[in-house]
């Protein structure tokens, strides 16, 4: 005859067996899950390596292609300049016009190649920052002289507001100048009449804001988020007439980040646009050494 204690002991043993079985099943499930996680990590590592290789190949291709294009483009521009100067004899008005077309197209292609080369250098981590102290008046003066030949033949006024009362900057003036050149070129390209205005002012006690405002066609709000991405362009009749890579604003964003800053814009269709870059008054030492 089985007593109450024996029945309780048997019941406890059954419960222990059941719990052990559940624990073994859970352990087996965890082992299987861990194996799946490890396999997933291995697959992710493999895909990451493939992406790194693809990115490296793309950068190398862009760099090689850009270098190979530079020499023939330089030759075309040099020959066009010789023809324009009539060193080998006078040209008719129509011939002058055709040579100008050749020179303009070659210069546009040269600018595209330079953009691609800069992109390849940035993605490969081969862009160096060379900060130095400089005065913004000197920067504006250089930009004004650079764009004077373009503006003198257009219906657009290029206005540089004097950056009065602003301190010297410690940053890479060449990278900053390239950002502003791209902004100004973009504004001139999409402004048929009116003005393009360049200004500078303190954003706060640590940063300065450079702005390029125009009276051009404006940009729809839905494009504001993506306009600084690679190969994005404004869809307009002017864009169809004026070629480009869609890399200029993307490079502006990347250069601004290298300088510890950021870019942005405000714009409405038909009311013009303002592109701006905000950078520190003094580049941090760790960024200067990057």
N, C-alpha and C positions, 0 to 999 in steps of 0.2 A: 504494500500500500504506500502510495507516494504522499508524503506530507506537504504542508503548505510551504515549508522552507525550500524543499526540493523543487517545487514548481516555480518558486520565485527565482531560484538559482538558474534553472533552465531558461526562464524568460529573459533573465539578464544576459545569459550567454548568447541567446538568439539576437538580442539587441546589439551586443558587441559585434557579432558576426555581420549583422546588417550594416552597422556603422563602418566597419572595416571595408566591406564591399563598396560602400558609397565613397569612402576615402580613396580606395584604389581606383575606382572609376573616375573620380575627380582628378587624381594625380595623372592618370593616363590622358585625360582630356587636356590638362595643363601642359603635359609634355608635347602633345600634338600641337597645341596652340603655340608653344615656344618654338617648335620646329618651323611652324608656318611663319612666325614673326622673323626668325633668323633667315628664312628663305626670302621673305619680303625685303629685309635689310640688304641682303646680298644682291637682289634684283635692283633695288634703288641705287646701291653703290655702283652697280654695273651701268645703269642708265646715266647716273651722274658723270661717270668717267666718259661715256660716249658723248654726252653733251659737252663736256670740257674739250674733248678731241674735236668735235664739230665746230665749237666756237674758235678753237685755235686754228683750225684749217681755214675757217672763214676769214679770220683776222690776217692770216698769212696770205690768203688769196687777194684780199683787198689791198694789202700793202704791196704785194708784188705787182698787181695790175696797175696800181696808182703810179708806182715808180716807172713801169714800162711805158705808160702813157705820157709821162711828163716830158721826156726827151722829144718825141715828135711834135707835141703841142708847142713846146718852146720854139722849135724850128719854124712851125707855121706862123707863130706870132712874130718872130724875127723877120721872116720873109715878107709878111704883110706890112710890117713897119718900114722895111726898105722900099717896098713898092709905094707906100703912102708918101714917103719922103722924096720920091721920084729920082732916086740916085741913078737909076738905069734909064732915065728918060721920062718925059712928061706923060701923064695919064689923062684920058678924057674924063669929063664929069661922070659918065656912066661907069667907067672903069674904077674911079674912086669909090663910087657907091658899092660896086661888087667887092672890092678889097675890104671895105668897111664891114660888109656882111661876113666875109671870111674871118676877119679879125675878131668881130663880136662873137661869132659862134665858137671860135677857138678859145676865146677868153672864158665864155660860159662853161665850156667843157673842162677847161683848166680849173675853174673854181669847183666844179663837181668832183674832179679828181682829188683836189686838195681836201675837200670835205670827207671823201671816202678814206683818204690816208689818215686824216685826224681821227676818224672813227676807229680805224684799225689800231692806231697807236693807243687810244684810250682803252679799248677792249683788251689789248695785250699788256696794259699797265706800263707802257713805255712813254707816257707823257710826263715830263718833268715840270715842276713849278719853280720859278726863279723870282722870288719876291724882292722888292726894293722900294725905298721911299720915293714918291714922286708927287708932283703937283697936278691937280685936276685941270688947271688952266692949260698946262702943256698937252695933256691928253686931248682936250677939246680942240685945241689949236691944230694938232696933227690930224684929227678926224675931219675938221673943217677943210683943211687943205686937200685931203684925200678925195672928198666928194665934190669939191668945187667944180671940176670939169663936167660932172654929170648934171649938177643943178643949174649951171649956167645955160644949158640948152633945154631946160624943161620948164613947165609951168608951175613948178612946186618950189616954194621957199623953204630952205633948210636953215633953221634957226637954232643956234646954240645959246642957251641962257647962261650967263656968266655965273659960275659956281662960287659966289662971294661968301666969305666967312667960313669956308669949309677947311678942315685941316688937311695936311698931307696924308696920303694913304700908304700903307705898307702891304703891298700885294703884288701879283704878277701883272704888270701893266699891259703886257702883250696879250695875255689871255682876256683881260678885261676889254681891251681895245677890239679884240676879235668878236666878243659878245656884242658890243655896241655896233660894230660894223655890220654884223648880220642883222641886228634890229633895224638899223638905218636903211640898209639895202632892201630889206623886206618892206619897210614902210614906203620907200620911194617907188618900189615896184608896183604897189597896190594903191598908190595915191596919184590920181591923174591931174588934180588941181588942188590948190590950197597950200598946206604947209606940213612939214615934218619938224617937230620941236624936240630938242634934246635938253634934258635938265638933270640936275643932281642936288640932293639934299639929304640931311640927316634923317634916318628912319628912327633912330633912338641914340642913346649915348654910346653905343658900340658898333652901329651899322650905318652904312650909307646906301642910299637908293638912287640908282640911275634909271631914268625913264625916257622912252622914245615914243612920242605921241604924234599921231597923224590924222588927217582928215580924209582918209581913204574909204574903201568899200566896207570896212568893218567885218567882223567874224561872228557867225552864229554861236549862241551860247553852248550848244551841244558839242561844238568842236573844242571848246576851251580846255577840257580835260585831256584831250589826246593830241593837241597841236604840237606839244614838245616831244612827242614820240618819234622814233625813226620812220622816215618815208611818208609822214602824214602831210598832206597839202590841202589848202583851201580850194574847194571846187567852185570856180568862178570863170567867166569868160576871159578875164585877165590871166588867170592861171594857165588856161589852155594856150594863150599866146606867149606867155613868158615861162620858159622851161626852168626846171630845177630838180634837185634830187629829193627834196623834202627832208634834208639832213641839217639844214642851217640852224633851225630852232632846237633840234635835238642836241646838237653840239653846244649851243648856248647853255642849255640846261646842264650838260655834263661838265663844261668848263666852270660854270657857276658853283657846282658842287665841289669841284677840285679847289676852288677858292674859298670854300666854307660858306657858300651862300645859296641862293635860290632864285628862281625866275618865276614870272607870272604875267598875266595880262588882264586888262579890262577892255571890253569891246561890245559894240552893238552894230548890227548890219546897217549900213548907210550913215553911221555917225562916227566912223573912225575907230582907231584902236590905240591903246597904250600898252607897250611892252616894257617890263621893268626887270631889273636885276638888283638884288639886295645882297651886299657882301660886307664882311667885317671891315672896320677901319684899319685893323692890323691883322694880318694872317697869322693864325696860331702856329707856333714853332713846329708842332708835330705834323701839321699839314704842309708846311714849307719843306719838310724833310721827306715827305711821302714820295 
